[in-house]
Amino acid sequence: MEKLAARGITRLFPIQRAVLEPAMQGKDMIGRARTGTEKTLAFGIPIMDKLLSYNEKNGFVSLSHVEFF
């Protein structure tokens, strides 16, 4: 949450609150919410975290041209 706050994200939408923690734990998710509720962020953060962790360990994933927290 500190990294999100540093980017100006101080409050989460309900879909983000419901999905973010379980997704970061690697649990499978299905979520549904209205347009504009930042579903992409809720699902994208765990994906990017997993890719960055994998890259640090294995050095295989290139994330050039991506700025993410």
C-alpha positions as CSV (number, residue, x, y, z in Angstrom):
1,M,0.0,0.0,0.0
2,E,2.9,2.4,0.6
3,K,3.9,2.2,-3.1
4,L,0.3,2.9,-4.1
5,A,0.1,5.8,-1.8
6,A,3.3,7.2,-3.2
7,R,1.5,7.2,-6.6
8,G,-1.5,9.1,-5.2
9,I,-3.7,6.1,-4.7
10,T,-5.0,6.5,-1.1
11,R,-8.4,4.8,-1.3
12,L,-9.3,1.6,-3.0
13,F,-12.5,0.8,-4.9
14,P,-14.5,-2.1,-3.4
15,I,-13.3,-4.4,-6.2
16,Q,-9.7,-3.6,-5.3
17,R,-10.3,-4.2,-1.6
18,A,-11.9,-7.5,-2.4
19,V,-9.3,-8.8,-4.8
20,L,-5.9,-7.3,-4.1
21,E,-4.9,-9.3,-1.0
22,P,-6.1,-12.7,-2.1
23,A,-4.6,-12.1,-5.6
24,M,-1.2,-11.2,-4.0
25,Q,-1.4,-14.5,-2.1
26,G,-1.8,-16.3,-5.5
27,K,-5.4,-17.3,-5.1
28,D,-7.6,-17.6,-8.2
29,M,-10.0,-14.8,-8.7
30,I,-13.1,-13.9,-10.6
31,G,-14.3,-10.3,-10.1
32,R,-17.0,-8.1,-11.6
33,A,-17.4,-4.4,-11.2
34,R,-18.6,-1.4,-13.2
35,T,-16.5,0.4,-15.7
36,G,-14.2,3.0,-14.1
37,T,-13.6,1.1,-10.8
38,E,-9.9,0.3,-11.7
39,K,-10.3,-3.5,-12.1
40,T,-7.2,-3.5,-14.2
41,L,-5.2,-2.1,-11.3
42,A,-6.6,-4.7,-8.9
43,F,-5.6,-7.6,-11.1
44,G,-2.5,-6.0,-12.7
45,I,-0.6,-5.3,-9.5
46,P,-0.4,-9.0,-8.5
47,I,0.6,-10.0,-12.0
48,M,3.4,-7.4,-12.2
49,D,4.6,-8.3,-8.7
50,K,4.8,-12.0,-9.8
51,L,6.7,-11.1,-13.0
52,L,9.1,-8.8,-11.2
53,S,9.8,-11.4,-8.5
54,Y,10.4,-14.0,-11.2
55,N,12.7,-11.7,-13.1
56,E,14.8,-11.0,-10.0
57,K,15.3,-14.7,-9.4
58,N,15.7,-16.0,-13.0
59,G,16.5,-13.0,-15.1
60,F,14.2,-14.1,-18.0
61,V,11.4,-11.6,-18.1
62,S,12.0,-8.3,-19.9
63,L,9.7,-5.5,-18.9
64,S,11.3,-2.8,-21.0
65,H,9.1,0.3,-21.6
66,V,7.0,-0.5,-18.5
67,E,6.9,1.8,-15.5
68,F,5.1,0.2,-12.6
69,F,5.5,1.5,-9.1
